[in-house]
């Protein structure tokens, strides 16, 4: 068996073992919890450095901890079903890849400009990311349309995140927030395809 045919066979076999799916989903939830710790610290403690959180934010540290715990509980409950449902078996690898890309984009923006982006990321973390995964198993056979949706939404999310670094009016900022949330959902939805 040549290396090319072995690689094609490996890529074509999308079946992932239950333990590996649970590990990948746990890594995704852990990354989201870390992201929530950053953005909630920026919102409630006016800074993302640990000194602001642990030394100067005694009154609001419970809100930061509660926000992180909420994301963890949502991830545990939702992840329990996602790794076991058969409708996610063939699309899980692409779906989790797209989820990691979106999370990494939000993480980069949260580190670069936490005071600007933190409230938008908190909205996404409080359940919007789950909506994209719930929609991913629908229309898995429409591969071209979903591929265009996935990659187009990644580009749109990148553009909308880049807009946040420039001074913009309040109306544009509100519509860009909605655009960020919709493109985040569509990225994960578009990744739910067989090929």
N, C-alpha and C positions, 0 to 999 in steps of 0.2 A: 504494500500500500504506500503510495507516494505521500509526501508531506502535504501537497495541495489537496488531495482527496481526503486525507485525514482531517485537515483544517476545515474543509467544507462540511464534512460529516459532523465535526464538533459544533460548528456554528449552526447547522441545520437542526441539531438535537437541542431543543430548548427546554427539555425536561430537567428541572433542578430538584434535587432532593429536598425534603421538608426541612431538615436541619439547616441546610445552606440557605434556603429561603428565609427561615427565621433569623439566621445570623445577619443576612443582608438587610432585612427589614429592621432589625434591632440597631444596626449601624446607622440606618437612615433616621430612625427616631432619636438616637443619641446625638446625631449631628443637629437635628432640629431642636433638641433640648439645649444644646450649647448655643445655638443661634438665638433661642428665646432668652437665655440668660444674658446674652449681650444686649439685645434690643430692649428687654424689659428693664435692665439696669440703666440704659440710656434714657428711657422714659421716666422711670420712677426715681432714679438717683442722679440724673443729669450728668452721667459719665459712664464710660465703659471700662475704666481701669478698676482693678480690684480694690484699690484704696478708697475709691468713691463708694463702692458697694459695702465693704466691710467696716470702714471707719467713720464714714460721714452720712450713712443712710440707714440708721437704726430704725427709723419709723416705717420705712417702706420696704425693708428687706423681706418681710412676709409676702408682699405683693410679688416681688421677684420670684421667690420660692414657689408661691402658688401658681404663677404663670408657667414656670418650668414643670411643675408637677402636673398641671393640666395637659400640657403637650405630651408628657410621658404616659399619662393614663389613657389619653385618646389613642396614642400609638400602640399601647399594649392591647387595648380592647379591639381596635380595628385590625391590628396585625395578626391577632389570634385567628381571625376569620380569613384574612387575605392569604395567608400561607397555606390554608387548608382547602379553600374553595377550588374546585376543578376548573372553573372559568378563568382563573388567573394562571393556570399552569403554563400554557404556551406563550403567554405574553409577559410573564413575570420579569424576565431578564431585561427586556426593553423598557418595561414600565419603571423598574427600579433605577435603571440607567438615567432615564429622563428625570426622575425624581431627584437623583443626586445632582444632575446638572442644574436644575432649578434651585435646589437648596444651596449649591455652591455659588450661584450667581447672587442670591440674596445674602449669603454670608460675606462675599466680597464687598457688596454695597454697604452692608452693615458695619464693616470695619472701616471703610473709606469715609462714610458720612453718616454716622449713627444718629445724629440729631435730626437729619432730614428724612431718613428712610425707616427709622425704627417703628413708627406707628403703622406704617404700611405692611411691614414684615410681620408685626404682631397680628394684624388682621388675617394674613395668609396662614400664620401658624395656628390660629384658633379655629381650624377646621376646614379652610378652603383647600388645603393640600389633600385632604381626604376625598373631597368631591371629585378631583381629577382622577384619582384611583378608582373610585366607584364607577365612573363613566368609561374607563379604559376597556372593559370587556365588550362593549357594544360595537358592532360593525367591524369585527376583527378581520373580515375578509376584504374590506375596502382598503387595500394596502397603499395604493398611490395617493389617495385622498388623505389618509391618515398620516402618511409620511410627509406630505406637504404641510399638513396641519402642525405636526410636531416641529419640524425644522423652521417653518415660518413663525411659529409662536416663540421659539427660542430666540430668533432674531428680533422679534417685536419686543420681547421681555428685555433683551439687552439694550435696545434703543430706549425703551421707557425708563430703565434704570439709569442710563447715561443722562437722560433729560433731567433727572433729579439733582444732578450736580451743578446745574445752571440756575440762575435766578429766574423763576417763572411766576406767572400770575396764579392766583388762587383757583380760578376756574380750570386752567390747564392742569394744575396740580391734582385737582379732584378727578378729572377725566383720566389723567395718567395713572392714578391709583386704581381706578376701575380697569383700565387696560392692562395693568400689571397682573391683577388678579385673574382676569379672563385669560390672558396669555399663559399664565401658570397652569390653569386648569386644562387649557387646550394642548399644552405641551405633553402632559401626562396622558391625556385622552388620546392624542395622536400616536403615542408610543404603543398603545394597545393593539398591535397588529401581528399577524403570523409571520410576515416576511419583512 
